[in-house]
Amino acid sequence: MRRLLCVWLCVLLVGVAGVGSAGATHGCAFPYETTDATGTVVQIPEDPDRIVTLTPSAAQTMWEIDAFDEVVATSTYAGYLPGAEQKRVISAETDQAMVERIVAVEPTLILVPNASHDPAVVGQLRGLGIPTVVFGERSTLEEIADQTEQIGRLTGNCAAGELRATQLRTTIAAMESVVADVEQPGGLNSFYGYSSGADTFTDDIMATAGVRNIAAARFAGWQQLNAEVVVTGDPEWIIAPEGSPIPDSPAYASTTAVEDGQIVYLDTDELQQPAPRAVNATATVLARVHPTAHRALMAQGPWYPLQDPPRFETTTVALDDAGTTATVTVRPTRPVSEVRITPSWGTPVTADQPDDTGSYVLALPVTAAAVGGHLEVALQGPDGLESVRTLGVEPTEAAAPSAVEPAAQLWLLPVLVAVIAAPLVWLYVRRDL
């Protein structure tokens, strides 16, 4: 009985010694494992903060989830994004030159487009131990929302990716709703003589805007159009990217679209990049083809990305010397109606008035649970649209001793109890053996 008591006590003491305070998680933990479009399992060991986007759609998505500051290099066609001029541009004539340029920026994650990726380049990058994720083709706006959420997860910006994906899905559903009962005229996408058929996200842009893509009944993907398709289809509307001339041919000249001047020119970056702003292209088509439905849509807004949400300029977190208070300074790019901070260890705090510099300063009490925790910072614009950013809580150099010591003492106490008590219990039991 005493032996059983001894074993039970020792197990109990060891168990108590192992109890500690675990850091809070926000569903974006690392290391993280994912399977990309090539079927390769990619391990991302830690939250990446030096990201290379070899596709402009990934760069746009990073900008839209307010994480463009984590991007260190982009592809050539991402130069339209604000701040892109500060990033290294990755372009080269040979595979080896491209690999060298990428490696030079010391990336912790590389995002690669499936349509144009070079397996040799990807293989070299993976051989160097750099996490490299290749994306699949996107053929619908819903898949763009999915990719937005995926990029948020891969880059450690889960809350922002989920929010933008939800906003996109809400806007897409609203556009589908306002054109559900209207007549859908035939249309054609024209790009230097080529057109998008079925199973392309351009086809889905047209369908969501209430336009029937006449090429979708003829082929899938992208193909060069012949005169027969143009003449027999007689599109009432032609959708084209800015700068792409409509072919000067008898076939096109005979269409209702050309005769009535019903040609919709769209921002090339919005129409041709499967990223959040493709929804803007959809809304532009909707406004031209179905103006009444578009007015009804806008009356129900606001809608992202049709209206620009509030944006972060800077966010900082500082602990005081005592390690008891965290001061969060949030500076948006323009005034907002509210800044809300939700700590993983306590109740939310809000601020609706900026200081003289345009920053919102909020103070939060810090407990031992805050160490390793996180802050979810939300901006609410005057129109109700939100943006969110998640910040980790790491003690500053000055605050580190004060912030860590209470947790360390909690770990030390049960260890000391176990070390002192276990031999005493064993001696007590042996005395009567």
N, C-alpha and C positions, 0 to 999 in steps of 0.2 A: 504494500500500500504506500509506504514511504517512498519506495523507488518510483512508483507511478506518480506520486506527488512531486518528486524531484524532477522527473521528466517533464511533467505538465508545467511546473514553475519555470524551468529553463526555456521551454518552448515559448511560454508567455512572455518572458523577459526579452528573448531574442526578437519576438514579434513586435513588442513595444519599441525596441531599439530601431526597428526598420520603418517605423511610422514617420513620415515627413510631409512637408507641404509641397504638393505638386503644382507647377505653374499652370495657370488657366490656358485653355486652348480656344481658338476661335474658328475651328474647322479648316485651318489652313496650315497644318503642321508639316514639318519637314524632318527627315527625308521623305520624299514623295516618289511614287513609282507610277508610270503611265505607259500605255502601249500606243505608239503613234501609227500613222497611216501606212507605214511600211511593214507593220507587224513587229517592229522592234520594241523591246521593253527598255524604257529609258529611266534611269535613276537620277533624280535631282536631289543631291545630298543636303542642301541647305537653301534657305530663301535666297533666290538669285537677285543680285543688285547690279549686275553688269550684263545687260541683255543685248544681243545682236538680232535685229530683225531683217532677214533676207527677203522679206515680202512687204510691200507697202501696206497691204491690208492689215498685217500684224502690227506694223508701226502705227497705223491709224487707230487700231484698237487700243494699243498701249496709251495713246494720247487721250482717247475717249474715256478710259478708266482712270485718268489722272495719274498715270504711272510712267509718263514719258521721260521723267528724270532718271529712271532706271535704265533707259536705253542708251548705249554708248556708241552704237553704229547702226546704220540703216542701209537699205538698198537705194539705188539711184532715184527711183520714182516716188520717194517719200519726202522730197524737198519742199512740198507745199505745206507741210505741217509746221505750225509755229514752234520755233526752237530747233528745227531740223538742221539749220545752218551751223549749230554748235556740235553736231554729231559727225562722227567719221562716216564717210560714204564708202561702202564696200562694192567695188566693181573692178574687174580685172579681165585680161584677155586669156589667161591660162588658169587652170585649176590650182596649180601650185602657188601662183601669185595671190589668188583669192584666199587660200588657206592661210598664207603668211599674213595677209592684211587682217584677217579675222583674229588670228592668234595674237597679233600685236596689241589688240585692245583688251586682252585678258578677260574674255567673256566667261560668265558663270552659267549662261544658258543661251542657246541659239534657236531661233524660230525660223523654219524653212518652209517655203511654199511647195506643195506637191507638184504643181503644174510645171515648174521650171527647175526643180532641184536636180543637182548633178550627183548621182550616187557616189562617184569617186570622191567628190569634195566632202560629202556627208560622212563617208567611210573614214577619211583621214581625220576629220574633226572628232569623230567618236573614238578613233584609235588613240587620240591624244587625251582622252578622258574628259572631253567637254560634253556635257549633256546637250544633245541636239534632237529637237522634235520636228518631225515632218508632218505637215497638215494634209488632210484629204481635200478633194474638190468640194466646193459648196454649190449646191444647185437651188437652194431656196433661201428666203429671208429668215426662216426659222433656223436653218443651219448656221446662218451668220450669228444669230442670237446665241446658239449653242457654242459657237467658236469663241464668242466674246466671254462667255462664262468660263470656257476652258482656258483661255489665255490668262484670265484672272487667277485661276487656280494654279497654273504652272508657274506664274511669276510671284506668287505670294500675295496677290491682291484679290482675295476671294470675295470679300464683301462688295467691292467696287464692281467686279465682274458680274456678280449675281444681280446687283442693282441695275446695271446697264442692260443686262439680258432681259430682266423683267420689264424694264421700260420699253425696250424694243418690241417684245412680244405684245405688250399692251397696245402700242401704237399700230403694229401690224394688224392686230385683231380689229381695232377701231376702223382702219381703212377698209378692211374686208367687209365690215358691217355696213358702211355707208354706200358701198357699190353693189351690195348683194342683190338688190332689186332693180338695178338700172340696166338698160340695154348696153351690151358690150360691143363696141365697134371693132372691126378688124384693124390690126396694126402690124408694123414691121420694124424691126431694129436694123438699122443700116450702119455698117462700119467699113468704109472703104471697099464696098462691094460684097462684104461678108455679112452674115446675119446669124443671130442666135436662135436655135430651135428649141426643142423640148429638153428638159433636164439641164437647164442653165439657170443661174440666178437672175439673169436678165429677163428670161421668160417669166420668172416668178414676179419680178418687178412689174412687168406689164399686166399680169393677171391680177395682182393685188391692187393695181391702179384702175382696174375695170376695163382692160384692153385685151382683146382676143388675139394672140400671136398667130398669124396665119402660117408662119414658118414652122411652128411646132407640130403641125399636122403632116409636114413633109419630111422632117429629119430631126435628129437629136444632136446636141452639141453645136459647134460652129461650122458653117459651110459657106462656100461662095454661092451667091444667088445667081440663078440664070433668069433670063427674061421671062420665061414661061411662068415661073412662080410669081413674079412681080405682076404680070399682066392678069393672070387668072385670079390671083388673090385680091387684086385691086385694094390695097390698104387705104383705109380712110385716114390713118395717122401713121407717120413715120417718126421713130425715135432714134436719135443719133447723138453721139458725143460732140461737144463743141470742137470745131476745127475739122470735122469729118464731112467732106462735101457729099451731097447726094449725087449719085451717078447721073451724068448728063447723057441720058439715053432715051429713045422713044418709049421704052417699057416704063421707066419711072415717070416720064413726062405725062403718060396717059393715066396715071393713078389719081384717084380722088384726093389723096393727100397733097400731091404736088399742085394739082389744079386749084385746090381751095386754100393752099398755103398752110396746111395743117401738119407742120413739122415741128417737133419738140426737140430742141437742142438742150442737152444736159451736161452738167459739170462732169468732165471725163473721170475725175477721181472718185466721184460718187457713183457713176454708172458702171465703171469697169473694175472697181475694187470690191471684192466681197467682204465688206466691213460695215460697221454701223451706219455710215453716212449713205449707204445704198438706199436706206429708207427715205432720205431726203430726195433722191432721184425719183422714187416712187411717188412721193407727194407732189413733185413738180408735174409729173405726167397726169396725176389725178386732177390737179388744179386746171390744166389745159383741157383735158378731155371731158371731165365731169365737174365743172365749176360749182354747181349747186351742191353736189355731194361734198366737195372740198370745203365749202363754206360751213356746211353742217358739221364736218369733222372739226374744223378749227374752233367752232363755237363750243365744242365739248372739251377743249384742251385744258392745260398745255400738254404737248406731246414731245417726247424725246425721240430723235434728235431734231425734230422740226423747229423746236425752240431750244436755244442753247441753255444747258443747265449751269448752275454756278460752278466755278472752277477754283481749285486751290492754287495759290501762288506759293505760300510757304506754310509749314506746320512744324513746330518745335515743342519738345517736352523737356522740362528741367526740374530736377528734384532739389529742394533746399538742403542746407548743410545737415539739418537734423534728420533728413530722410522721411519727413512726415507729411510733406505737402508737394504735390506736383503742379507746376504751372505750365499750362498749355497755351501757346500763342498761335492763333490761326489767322492767316492773312489771305482772304479770297481775292480774286482778280477784280471783283466789283462788289458793292455792298449787297448783303444778303439780309433776309428777314430774321434768320436765327442760325446760330451755331449750337449744335447739340453734341455733347460728349458723353458716351456711355462707357464707363470703365468696367473691365471684367470682374472687378472686386467690389463694386458698390453701385450706388444709384446715379442716374444721369444728371448732368448739370447743363444749363443753357445760358446763352448770352444773346441779346438782341441789339446791343449798342457797341459800336467799335470805339477804339481810342482815337487819339488825334492822328495816328499813323494809318488808320484804316484796319488795324488788327483787332481781333477779339481775344481777350485774355481771360482765361478761366482757371480757377484754382480748385484742386481736388485733394481731399485727405487721402493719405497713403497708408496702407496697412502692410503687414508681412506678405499678405496674399498678392500684393501688387507686383512684387518682384517676379519677373518673368511673365507678367500679365500683358494686357493690351488695352488700348483705347480705340474705340470706334468713333471717329469724328465725322459728323454729318453737317453739310451745308444745305439750308433750305432757301431757295430763291423766292423772290416776291410773288412769282406765279405758281409756286408750289413744287416745282421740280427740285430734286435733291441730287447731291453728290456725296460720296462717302469715301473715307480713307481710314485705314487701320494702322495704328502706330504701336510698336512694341515699347514696353517700359523697361529701360535699362538705366540703372543708377549712374549718375555722373561720377567723375573721379572723386570729387569732394564728398559726395553723399554716399559713396559705396560702403564705407565702414559702418555708418549708422543704419543704412538700409539693409545690410546683410547680417549684421550681428544678431538681431532678434531671432531670425530664422535659424542661424547657426546654433544659438543657445538652445532652441527647441530640439534640435537634433542631438546636441551634446548631452542633455539631461538624461534621456532614457538610456543612452549608451553607458553613462557612468553608473546608473542604477543597476544595469545588467552586469557590468564588470564587477561591482562590489558585492551584489547580492548573490550571484550564482555560486561562488565558492563557499559562502556562508551557509547557503542552503545545502550544498553537497556535504559539508562537514557535519551539519546538523543531522543529516540522514545517516551518515556513516557511523555516528556515535552509537547508535542502537543496533547496528548490523552485527 
